């Protein structure tokens, strides 16, 4: 390192790294299908109604990495890799970690140790995506489901908020890696009807781009 290497310009050519998560049926796959020249890597059957290019459904963690490597090595017209969904890939990750360690299941490692071991596999997965972006300049959109999870703040009482439906250690790593974490939901509100409160939906769909107490989100853009 030396002082002549210091720069002040903002990068405008960096490809997108985004996680879009929400409840089933909110339109995550349809949103991914509108990305520039997408190709889907689907761990679940969420795009059968869409006319999109897709890999065969991966049956192992090696299949997942192999698909990413193929996009990295081979010439193709695709500009965006859409992974649908990231939480449906998680069991493949766990199975890979268990097989490598000779364990029957992820809990057999001992308290929390299996999930920590899985984080290393997720790091390898993200490094492969980084190689893809460095060589091909492809955008990466990770789709995922949402889960209401307890949020524990050391200075406040705990409360529930919407988060990506992954083990917390994996979710933290992937959210840190992404430049945008977007929470997609149906717009709804609570309305008093006499002594009762009922939920009312407007029919609109909303993508939240910033963190609130009610959901995980971020946006470096």
C-alpha atoms as one frame of an Amber mdcrd trajectory, in Angstrom:
protein
   0.000   0.000   0.000   1.142   3.532  -0.733  -0.505   6.953  -0.889  -0.546
   7.035  -4.699  -3.142   4.255  -4.637  -5.739   6.329  -2.781  -8.809   7.137
  -4.889 -11.957   9.129  -4.298 -14.182   8.118  -7.218 -17.427   6.228  -6.746
 -17.782   2.907  -8.580 -20.706   2.935 -10.982 -19.954  -0.363 -12.733 -20.320
  -2.682  -9.734 -23.020  -5.309 -10.409 -26.011  -5.572  -8.113 -26.011  -7.771
  -5.019 -29.514  -7.920  -3.605 -31.663 -10.088  -1.351 -35.417  -9.732  -1.855
 -37.443 -11.575   0.774 -41.106 -11.720   1.705 -44.059 -14.000   2.282 -45.199
 -16.558  -0.292 -47.117 -15.132  -3.244 -45.948 -11.536  -2.924 -44.267 -11.635
  -6.350 -40.579 -12.269  -5.644 -40.070 -14.603  -8.605 -41.932 -12.273 -10.956
 -39.730  -9.413  -9.782 -36.625 -11.513 -10.483 -37.952 -12.369 -13.944 -37.919
  -8.656 -14.812 -34.197  -8.330 -14.080 -31.874  -7.825 -17.084 -31.486 -11.124
 -19.053 -32.065 -13.389 -16.043 -31.264 -17.053 -15.564 -32.833 -18.822 -12.577
 -31.296 -21.337 -10.209 -34.387 -22.722  -8.491 -34.398 -24.868  -5.389 -38.216
 -24.720  -5.377 -40.836 -24.735  -8.126 -41.685 -21.042  -8.003 -41.259 -20.079
 -11.673 -43.185 -22.786 -13.527 -45.738 -20.107 -14.481 -43.021 -17.836 -15.885
 -41.296 -18.031 -19.268 -37.710 -17.804 -17.979 -34.409 -19.580 -18.556 -33.507
 -21.886 -15.681 -31.036 -24.531 -14.558 -32.267 -28.003 -13.568 -33.318 -28.133
  -9.920 -30.149 -28.739  -7.865 -30.130 -31.976  -5.898 -26.974 -31.225  -3.897
 -24.787 -28.369  -2.736 -22.255 -29.413  -5.400 -24.948 -28.831  -8.043 -25.443
 -25.285  -6.753 -21.742 -24.449  -6.956 -21.443 -26.192 -10.327 -24.175 -23.981
 -11.816 -22.413 -20.835 -10.598 -19.082 -22.084 -11.945 -20.645 -22.816 -15.354
 -21.859 -19.226 -15.597 -18.396 -18.039 -14.583 -16.444 -20.167 -17.108 -18.695
 -20.431 -20.145 -19.837 -17.793 -22.623 -23.535 -16.915 -22.363 -25.965 -13.995
 -22.849 -27.219 -13.814 -19.251 -26.787 -10.666 -17.180 -28.495 -11.653 -13.913
 -28.409 -14.789 -11.766 -31.622 -15.164  -9.751 -31.544 -17.738  -6.935 -35.059
 -18.827  -5.965 -35.037 -19.257  -3.017 -32.013 -18.938  -0.768 -33.752 -20.593
   2.212 -34.670 -23.629   0.082 -30.944 -24.007  -0.635 -30.171 -24.138   3.083
 -31.083 -27.854   3.544 -28.664 -28.687   0.695 -25.982 -26.709   2.513 -26.674
 -28.556   5.769 -26.630 -31.947   4.025 -23.253 -31.094   2.487 -21.790 -30.072
   5.845 -23.155 -33.196   7.554 -21.809 -35.514   4.860 -18.340 -33.933   5.046
 -18.264 -34.351   8.839 -19.914 -37.776   8.923 -22.888 -36.533  10.924 -26.473
 -37.785  10.500 -28.002 -34.311  10.769 -27.119 -30.694  11.534 -28.093 -31.022
  15.222 -25.669 -33.937  15.724 -22.699 -31.537  15.860 -23.698 -30.367  19.323
 -25.347 -27.168  20.475 -25.210 -24.677  17.564 -21.944 -26.083  16.166 -23.481
 -27.471  12.979 -24.931 -24.110  12.019 -21.576 -22.443  12.640 -19.933 -25.034
  10.362 -22.554 -24.255   7.699 -21.468 -20.605   7.687 -18.144 -21.687   6.144
 -20.059 -23.366   3.305 -22.082 -20.184   2.816 -18.827 -18.189   2.657 -17.622
 -20.442  -0.158 -20.958 -19.956  -1.917 -20.613 -16.159  -1.685 -16.999 -16.289
  -2.877 -18.164 -18.181  -5.996 -20.739 -15.464  -6.607 -17.994 -12.848  -6.235
 -15.917 -14.671  -8.866 -18.944 -14.708 -11.152 -19.421 -10.986 -10.749 -15.718
 -10.220 -11.178 -15.432 -12.215 -14.409 -18.863 -11.762 -15.994 -20.193  -8.611
 -14.349 -23.468 -10.386 -13.591 -26.035  -9.066 -11.162 -27.021 -11.453  -8.368
 -30.533 -11.426  -6.926 -31.237 -13.769  -4.030 -34.912 -14.426  -3.331 -36.108
 -15.662   0.039 -39.067 -16.150   2.329 -39.758 -14.127   5.463 -40.218 -15.267
   9.045 -41.305 -13.337  12.151 -38.381 -13.706  14.545 -37.638 -12.346  18.011
 -35.246  -9.409  17.935 -33.258  -8.978  21.112 -31.845  -5.528  21.723 -29.452
  -5.233  24.693 -30.970  -1.865  25.621 -34.676  -2.630  25.005 -37.250  -5.344
  25.498 -37.385  -7.939  22.719 -39.969  -7.793  19.948 -40.800  -9.648  16.764
 -39.780  -8.431  13.323 -39.699  -9.824   9.787 -36.362 -11.370   8.809 -35.018
 -13.661   6.054 -36.038 -17.278   6.739 -32.533 -18.624   7.311 -30.600 -19.695
  10.368 -29.573 -16.453  12.038 -25.833 -16.922  11.460 -26.365 -17.526   7.735
 -28.861 -14.671   7.479 -26.407 -12.249   9.100 -23.607 -13.244   6.718 -25.742
 -12.983   3.573 -27.315  -9.666   4.610 -23.839  -8.237   5.238 -22.690  -9.408
   1.785 -25.610  -7.870  -0.079 -25.710  -4.191  -0.999 -29.504  -4.183  -0.782
 -31.794  -6.230   1.456 -35.389  -5.575   0.447 -38.513  -6.670   2.306 -41.486
  -7.258  -0.010 -44.988  -7.405   1.444 -48.663  -6.772   0.797 -49.727  -3.379
   2.135 -51.994  -3.886   5.138 -53.192  -1.999   8.182 -55.069  -2.613  11.417
 -58.479  -0.977  11.704 -60.746  -0.800  14.772 -64.206  -2.220  14.204 -65.988
  -1.466  17.458 -64.236  -3.367  20.241 -62.381  -5.562  17.720 -59.357  -4.890
  15.531 -59.247  -6.419  12.051 -56.601  -6.463   9.375 -57.319  -4.691   6.091
 -55.347  -5.138   2.863 -55.180  -2.424   0.213 -54.218  -4.847  -2.573 -50.949
  -2.981  -3.166 -47.499  -4.547  -2.922 -44.662  -2.676  -1.260 -40.886  -3.135
  -1.224 -39.246  -1.715   1.905 -35.683  -0.555   1.321 -34.700   0.666   4.794
 -34.522  -0.888   8.241 -37.380  -0.363  10.685 -38.243  -1.982  13.993 -40.683
  -4.204  12.097 -38.386  -5.672   9.430 -34.769  -6.197   8.348 -33.751  -4.119
   5.305 -30.878  -2.020   4.038 -29.936  -0.118   0.911 -26.415   1.026   0.018
 -27.811   2.652  -3.124
